[in-house]
Amino acid sequence: MAYETIKAEPRGRVGLITLNRPKAMNALSQLMMREICQAAADFDGDAKIGAIVLTGSEKAFAAGADVKEMEKLGYSEAYLADLWRGWDRLTEVRKPLIAAVSGYALGGGCEVAAMCDIVIAAENAKFGQPEITLGILPGMGGTQRLARSIGKAKTMDLVLTGRLMDAAEAESCGLVSRVVPTADLLEDALKIGEKIADFSLPAVMSAKESVLQAFETPLDAGLKYERRLFHATFATDDQSEGMAAFVQKRSPQFKNR
Ligand code: CO8
């Protein structure tokens, strides 16, 4: 499918989505949101794909929602369009989403990274929620997802001051899981995607689903949810194969991948 603001291509068993508005620092227009979500949904439904990588350019993952597009909006238009609700489609993707972040991930860019399951950062990455400097607040989950994942103190600091944090700080507070040399970012993210795509897809998708439950339910309900999904894996061929391969000291040949 031809897109205007992104590129989407399979790389082996990894679906690669590249944000492609270089002149605007990959600012997230509404069209770009729709295209990212469409490409991610297509990869999600493609049996040959086991994980999805979302990346930008070396200079910018995404410098936020498109301010020029929003500048003249009135309340009624924003409210009636339920502006940015379209991102819910990205969070409905069931296969693992890996954000490979180089350069600026600001405002909506930081929030889109936080919607992903794994965030890999290049050494030059800079994260922040500068909306306060524009007279607004984050509107794609920055006050909610960040508070749940990196805690109240750091979220308040970022949201209320608009300051940027570097890759090392983002890793230390848990927004980012790994920091890699800038030149290696894409290759490393694709390798992580390939590694995940090699495992049993039902196990991978159940594991993602179970981790995400931790953000939705109290602990006892979450533990029960996890146990039931765990029990369900014993109904899959891949559990039989994975355990037999371990016992026989060979590599597993998962059927569902
Ligand atoms: N929107 C639109 N255009 C942008 C954006 C953006 N977010 N960011 C950069 N650009 C454009 C610039 O306007 C410039 O265009 P032009 O060449 O036509 O003047 C071009 O990209 C290059 O940018 P700079 O010249 O500024 O490049 P620098 O290297 O000097 O600076 C920065 C890079 C630091 C990233 C700087 O561009 C910047 O601060 N950008 C804005 C960052 C920002 O404030 N982001 C938050 C946006 S608001 C948001 O995300 C809210 C989401 C939720 C909204 C919910 C509403 C309901």
Residues whose N, C-alpha, C, O or C-beta is under 5 A from the ligand:
A	BS01	CO8	K23 A24 M25 A27 A63 G64 A65 D66 V67 K68 L83 Y104 L106 G107 G108 P130 E131 L137 P138 G139 M140
